[in-house]
Amino acid sequence: MTDTQSAIHSAADALVDAFARHDRDAYFAAFAPEATFLFYNLDRPLDGRAAYEAEWALWEKRDGFRVLACRSTERRIRLVGDVAIFTHSVETDLSVGGETVTNNERETIVFARDPAGRWLAVHEHLSAAA
């Protein structure tokens, strides 16, 4: 594994770990402000980290949304210049409306290197697993 691949794995690990702990601050810090989001369970794309943060806050308030655990498998990285495409299968335990549910999904996260050399997520696409 190259140093770049290792850095991307570390960035992905930090993002997934923060999500698994329902650590909003650390989770959203893994995304660039201009990041975009495409979720199969939303009727529209979210343009910008602030839009996703607002949606997340709505889920918490309206639905009692809370991430309980998250497991990432089948992890792959493809480098394209200063962009990295990270794909994985993700199994997430959530509390929604007082009920515990488990989602099985596939996810693509595109990372780009910022001027300081950090790998930040600039796009996330989540799909239901077959």
C-alpha positions in Angstrom: 0.0 0.0 0.0 1.4 3.4 -0.9 1.5 6.4 1.4 -1.3 8.0 -0.5 -3.5 4.9 -0.2 -2.7 4.7 3.5 -3.7 8.4 3.9 -7.0 7.8 2.1 -7.7 4.7 4.2 -7.1 6.8 7.3 -9.4 9.5 6.1 -12.1 6.9 5.3 -11.6 5.2 8.6 -12.0 8.6 10.5 -15.2 9.3 8.6 -16.7 5.9 9.2 -15.6 5.8 12.8 -17.1 9.2 13.5 -20.4 8.2 11.8 -20.5 4.9 13.9 -20.2 7.0 17.1 -22.8 9.5 16.0 -20.1 12.1 16.4 -21.5 14.9 14.3 -18.6 17.3 14.6 -15.9 14.8 13.6 -18.1 13.2 10.9 -18.9 16.5 9.1 -15.3 17.7 9.5 -14.4 14.9 7.2 -16.3 16.6 4.3 -15.3 19.7 2.3 -17.8 22.5 2.6 -18.7 22.1 -1.0 -19.3 18.4 -0.8 -22.4 16.9 -2.5 -24.5 14.0 -1.3 -26.8 11.6 -3.2 -28.9 9.3 -0.9 -31.4 6.8 -2.3 -33.7 7.5 0.6 -34.0 11.2 -0.1 -36.0 12.8 -2.8 -33.3 15.3 -3.8 -29.5 15.7 -3.8 -27.9 17.7 -1.1 -25.6 20.4 -2.4 -23.0 21.3 0.3 -22.1 20.1 3.7 -24.4 22.6 5.4 -27.4 21.1 3.6 -26.5 17.6 4.9 -25.9 19.0 8.4 -29.4 20.6 8.3 -31.0 17.3 7.1 -29.2 15.3 9.8 -30.4 17.8 12.5 -34.0 17.4 11.1 -33.7 13.6 11.3 -32.5 13.8 14.9 -35.4 16.2 15.9 -38.2 14.7 13.8 -37.3 11.0 13.8 -35.1 10.5 16.9 -32.3 9.5 14.5 -29.2 8.1 16.1 -26.3 6.0 14.6 -25.6 3.0 17.0 -22.9 1.2 15.0 -21.5 1.0 11.5 -19.4 -1.8 9.8 -17.4 -1.2 6.6 -16.3 -4.1 4.4 -15.3 -4.8 0.8 -13.2 -1.6 0.8 -11.6 -0.4 -2.4 -9.7 2.7 -3.4 -9.0 3.9 -6.9 -6.7 6.9 -7.4 -7.3 9.3 -10.3 -4.7 12.1 -9.9 -5.5 14.1 -6.8 -8.9 12.4 -6.5 -9.6 9.1 -4.8 -12.7 7.0 -5.2 -13.5 4.9 -2.1 -16.2 2.2 -2.3 -17.4 -0.1 0.4 -20.3 -2.1 1.7 -21.7 -0.7 4.9 -24.0 -2.2 7.5 -25.4 0.4 9.9 -27.4 0.0 13.1 -29.7 3.0 13.6 -32.3 4.1 16.1 -35.2 5.7 14.3 -38.5 6.5 16.1 -37.4 4.4 19.1 -36.9 1.3 16.9 -33.5 -0.2 16.0 -33.1 -0.9 12.3 -30.1 -2.3 10.3 -29.4 -0.9 6.9 -27.3 -2.8 4.3 -25.9 -0.4 1.7 -23.2 0.3 -0.8 -21.4 3.6 -0.7 -19.0 5.6 -2.9 -17.1 8.4 -1.3 -15.0 10.7 -3.5 -12.0 12.2 -1.7 -9.9 15.1 -2.9 -6.7 16.5 -1.5 -7.1 20.0 -0.2 -4.4 22.7 -0.3 -3.1 21.6 3.1 -2.7 18.0 1.9 -5.7 16.6 3.8 -8.0 14.1 2.0 -11.6 15.4 2.4 -14.7 13.8 1.1 -16.2 15.9 -1.7 -19.0 13.6 -2.8 -21.0 10.7 -1.2 -23.4 8.4 -3.0 -25.3 5.9 -0.9 -27.3 3.0 -2.5 -29.4 0.2 -1.0 -27.5 -3.1 -1.2 -29.1 -5.7 -3.5 
